[in-house]
Amino acid sequence: MKPTEIVLHPLDNVRLANLCGALDENIRQIETAFDVTIARRSERFTLHGAAPQMHHAARALRHFYEKSDEALSVDDIQLGLIEVVNLARDNPPAPVLMTRKSELHGRTPRQVDYIRQIQEHDITFGIGPAGTGKTYLAVASAVDAFEREHVERIVLTRPAVEAGERLGFLPGDLAQKVDPYLRPLYDALYDLMGFERVAKLFERGCIEIAPLAFMRGRTLSRAFIILDEAQNTSPEQMKMFLTRIGIGSRAVITGDLTQVDLPRGQKSGLAEAAQVLADVRGVAFTRFLKEDVVRHPLVARIVDAYEKHGQRSAVPAASQHNNQQQQTQQQ
């Protein structure tokens, strides 16, 4: 493949140094993200790799050079890489969320659509692999709705399936038993509202975090309700949760159908809900892909590798099943 060569203008050694980072660490991040090699001589960069990847890498170099008036951290590079690949220049502006993090916004088209769907629908499903921002953006949307006084409280729940929802054998009181399973929700709240504010809202009952089993029999009105790890619900639990939604409430259900921890043979409530509610008006679905992963650049490639491995494994399994059926029929 013929290499791609770009020249960055105007020449500015300070901006070049900010672009490359200490010991060219930022350049290595771009190489890793797009599976290319980059050679630099002053403002001239030579890229080697597949044509589409070289195109993305060249665009990334130009993008970061424009923003290199100040030093660029590895975090700036990794988050910026996601936007370079996913966001086109003519996309409408992303919705602004009112949280402690003023720069928070959707970084891919599907993340932007996800936030819009949450704002425009009473029930929204976010389905996709780990790292796509399903839970974090749902919590951010809940904080936004609470700060704008659209709801009076935030309720976060998830099935404690790792303990089979039989929490009695674990040491401590209820909070200590379920805390390890709800920790990701706490982390998102602390990040978006601050530890002290969250603690005060817990005391006032404006924020509640509880295992799914404790939702039975309740009606939640004027609340923003999030069900996380919904792939680990049974169909009965999913129906129970969806019927808890009261007047003035909004619900977001998130999950990853490739990480089901239910006993073998038990159907996921999330998978069933995606089929049953697909055509119900007022219910929205966002299906995230590996391109939406907002973590280390390698995470998207890891997700892709596992997907391909699963597809290859499924073919021999299906072939073996067909052979067994044929042998049974012959007997």
C-alpha positions in Angstrom: 0.0 0.0 0.0 1.4 3.4 -1.0 2.2 5.5 2.1 0.3 8.8 2.8 2.3 11.9 3.4 0.9 15.1 5.0 2.4 18.4 5.9 1.0 20.4 8.8 0.6 24.2 8.3 1.6 26.6 9.6 4.9 25.4 10.9 5.1 25.9 14.7 7.6 23.9 16.7 5.7 24.5 20.0 2.5 23.1 18.5 4.3 20.2 17.0 5.8 19.4 20.4 2.3 19.5 22.0 0.9 17.3 19.2 3.6 14.6 19.6 3.7 14.6 23.4 6.5 13.5 25.6 8.6 10.9 23.8 6.1 10.9 21.0 3.5 9.3 23.3 0.6 11.0 21.5 1.8 9.7 18.1 1.9 6.2 19.5 -1.7 6.5 20.7 -2.7 7.5 17.1 -0.7 4.6 15.7 -2.4 2.1 18.1 -5.9 3.4 17.5 -5.7 3.1 13.7 -3.1 0.3 13.3 -0.7 2.4 11.3 2.9 3.5 11.6 3.8 7.2 11.5 7.3 8.6 10.7 7.9 12.3 11.3 10.4 14.7 10.0 9.7 18.2 11.3 6.2 19.1 10.1 6.1 16.3 7.5 4.4 13.0 8.5 4.5 9.8 6.5 1.9 7.1 7.3 2.0 3.4 6.5 -1.0 1.1 6.7 -4.4 0.3 5.1 -5.8 3.2 3.1 -8.9 3.8 5.3 -6.8 3.7 8.4 -4.2 6.1 7.0 -7.1 8.5 6.1 -8.4 8.5 9.7 -4.9 8.9 11.1 -4.1 11.8 8.8 -7.4 13.5 9.8 -6.5 12.9 13.4 -3.1 14.5 13.1 -4.6 17.6 11.4 -7.4 17.7 14.1 -5.0 17.6 17.0 -2.6 20.0 15.4 -5.4 22.6 15.3 -5.9 22.1 19.0 -2.3 22.0 20.0 -1.9 25.6 21.3 -1.6 23.9 24.7 -0.1 20.6 25.7 -2.3 17.6 24.8 -2.6 14.8 27.4 -3.1 11.2 26.6 -6.7 11.6 27.8 -7.2 14.4 25.3 -5.8 12.2 22.5 -7.9 9.1 23.4 -11.2 11.0 23.7 -10.4 13.1 20.6 -9.7 10.0 18.5 -13.3 8.8 19.1 -14.7 12.1 17.9 -12.4 12.2 14.9 -13.6 8.8 13.7 -17.3 9.2 14.5 -18.4 12.8 14.3 -18.9 14.4 10.9 -18.6 18.2 10.6 -22.2 18.7 9.5 -23.7 16.8 12.4 -26.2 18.9 14.5 -24.9 20.0 17.9 -25.2 17.5 20.7 -27.6 18.1 23.5 -26.1 19.9 26.5 -26.5 18.1 29.9 -26.5 20.1 33.1 -24.0 18.3 35.3 -20.8 19.2 37.2 -18.8 18.3 34.1 -19.6 21.1 31.7 -17.8 19.4 28.8 -19.9 16.3 28.9 -21.6 15.4 25.6 -22.1 12.5 23.2 -18.9 11.7 21.4 -20.3 9.5 18.7 -23.5 9.8 16.5 -25.2 7.0 18.4 -24.3 8.5 21.8 -25.8 11.8 20.6 -29.0 10.0 19.5 -29.1 8.1 22.8 -29.2 11.3 24.8 -31.9 12.8 22.5 -34.0 9.7 22.8 -33.8 9.8 26.6 -34.9 13.4 26.5 -37.8 12.7 24.1 -39.1 9.3 25.3 -40.4 8.0 28.6 -38.7 4.6 28.2 -35.3 4.2 26.4 -33.2 1.1 26.0 -29.5 1.3 25.5 -28.0 -2.0 24.3 -24.4 -2.6 23.4 -20.9 -3.6 24.5 -19.0 -2.4 27.5 -17.4 1.0 27.3 -20.0 2.6 25.0 -21.3 5.0 27.7 -24.7 3.4 28.2 -24.8 3.7 32.0 -22.7 6.9 32.3 -24.8 8.9 29.9 -28.0 7.5 31.4 -26.9 8.7 34.9 -25.8 12.1 33.3 -29.3 12.4 31.8 -30.9 11.6 35.2 -28.7 14.3 36.9 -29.7 16.7 34.1 -33.4 16.1 34.5 -33.1 16.4 38.3 -31.1 19.7 38.1 -33.8 21.1 35.7 -36.5 20.0 38.2 -38.1 17.7 35.6 -38.1 14.9 38.2 -38.0 14.9 42.0 -35.7 12.0 42.5 -33.3 9.5 40.9 -33.7 5.8 41.3 -30.9 3.5 40.2 -31.2 -0.3 40.3 -29.6 -3.4 38.9 -30.0 -7.1 39.4 -27.5 -8.6 41.9 -27.3 -11.7 39.8 -23.8 -12.5 40.9 -25.2 -13.4 44.3 -28.3 -14.9 42.8 -30.2 -12.0 44.6 -29.8 -14.2 47.8 -28.0 -11.6 49.8 -28.6 -13.0 53.2 -25.4 -15.0 53.4 -23.3 -11.9 52.8 -21.9 -10.0 55.9 -23.2 -6.6 56.9 -26.5 -4.7 56.6 -28.5 -4.3 53.4 -26.3 -1.4 52.1 -23.1 -3.3 52.7 -24.5 -6.5 51.0 -25.5 -4.8 47.8 -22.9 -2.0 47.5 -20.3 -4.0 45.5 -22.9 -4.7 42.8 -24.1 -1.1 42.7 -20.6 0.6 42.8 -20.5 1.6 39.1 -23.7 3.7 39.7 -22.2 5.4 42.8 -19.0 6.2 40.8 -21.0 7.8 38.0 -23.0 9.9 40.5 -20.0 11.1 42.4 -18.3 12.0 39.2 -21.3 14.0 37.9 -22.5 15.7 41.1 -19.7 15.6 43.6 -19.4 13.4 46.8 -20.9 15.9 49.3 -23.9 16.8 47.1 -24.7 13.1 46.5 -24.4 12.3 50.2 -26.9 15.1 51.1 -29.3 14.0 48.4 -29.1 10.4 49.7 -30.0 11.7 53.2 -33.0 13.6 51.8 -34.2 10.6 49.8 -33.7 12.3 46.5 -31.4 9.6 45.3 -32.0 5.9 45.8 -29.8 2.9 44.8 -31.2 -0.6 45.4 -31.1 -4.1 43.9 -33.9 -4.9 41.5 -35.6 -7.3 43.9 -36.5 -4.4 46.1 -38.5 -2.7 43.4 -41.4 -5.2 43.5 -44.7 -3.7 44.6 -43.7 -0.1 44.3 -44.9 2.7 42.0 -42.3 5.3 41.2 -43.8 8.7 40.2 -41.9 11.9 39.2 -38.7 9.9 39.2 -35.9 9.2 36.7 -35.3 5.4 36.9 -32.3 3.6 35.5 -32.0 -0.2 35.3 -28.4 -1.2 34.7 -27.1 -4.6 33.6 -30.6 -5.4 32.4 -29.3 -8.4 30.4 -29.2 -10.3 33.8 -32.9 -9.9 34.4 -35.5 -12.6 33.8 -38.5 -11.8 31.6 -40.6 -11.7 34.8 -38.2 -9.2 36.4 -38.2 -7.0 33.3 -42.0 -6.9 33.2 -42.1 -6.1 36.9 -39.6 -3.2 36.5 -41.4 -1.7 33.5 -44.7 -1.7 35.3 -43.2 0.2 38.3 -43.1 3.4 36.2 -45.6 6.0 37.5 -46.9 9.4 36.4 -44.2 11.9 35.4 -41.4 9.3 35.4 -38.8 8.4 32.9 -36.9 5.1 32.6 -33.7 4.1 30.9 -32.7 0.4 30.6 -29.1 -0.5 29.8 -27.4 -3.8 29.1 -25.0 -5.9 27.0 -26.5 -9.1 25.5 -23.1 -10.6 25.0 -22.4 -10.6 28.8 -25.4 -12.5 30.2 -24.7 -14.1 33.6 -28.0 -15.9 33.9 -28.1 -19.7 34.4 -27.7 -21.6 31.1 -31.0 -21.9 29.3 -32.7 -19.0 31.0 -33.8 -16.3 28.6 -32.7 -12.7 29.2 -35.5 -10.2 30.1 -33.6 -7.6 28.0 -33.6 -9.8 24.9 -37.3 -10.5 25.2 -38.2 -6.9 25.9 -36.2 -5.8 22.8 -38.5 -8.1 20.7 -41.8 -7.5 22.5 -41.5 -3.7 22.7 -39.8 -3.0 19.3 -42.9 -1.5 17.8 -44.4 0.1 20.9 -44.8 3.9 20.5 -43.1 5.9 23.2 -40.3 3.3 23.7 -36.9 4.0 22.0 -33.9 1.7 21.3 -30.3 2.6 20.8 -28.0 -0.2 19.8 -24.4 0.7 20.3 -21.5 -0.9 18.3 -17.8 -1.3 18.9 -17.2 2.0 17.2 -19.0 3.7 20.2 -16.5 2.4 22.8 -15.2 5.4 24.8 -12.3 3.8 26.6 -8.7 3.0 25.7 -8.4 2.6 21.9 -7.5 -1.1 22.3 -10.9 -1.8 23.9 -12.8 -1.4 20.6 -10.4 -3.8 18.9 -10.7 -6.3 21.8 -14.5 -6.2 21.5 -14.1 -6.7 17.7 -11.8 -9.7 18.2 -14.2 -11.4 20.6 -17.1 -10.8 18.1 -15.1 -12.4 15.3 -14.1 -15.3 17.5 -17.7 -15.9 18.5 -18.8 -15.9 14.9 -16.1 -18.5 14.0 -17.0 -20.7 17.0 -20.7 -20.6 16.1 -20.1 -22.1 12.6 -18.5 -25.4 13.8 -21.1 -25.7 16.6 -23.9 -25.4 14.1 -22.3 -27.9 11.8 -21.8 -30.4 14.6 -25.5 -30.0 15.6 -26.6 -30.7 12.0 -24.4 -33.8 11.8 -25.9 -35.2 15.1 -29.4 -34.6 13.7 -28.6 -36.5 10.5 -27.1 -39.4 12.5 -30.1 -39.6 14.7 -32.5 -39.6 11.6 -30.4 -42.4 10.0 -30.6 -44.6 13.1 
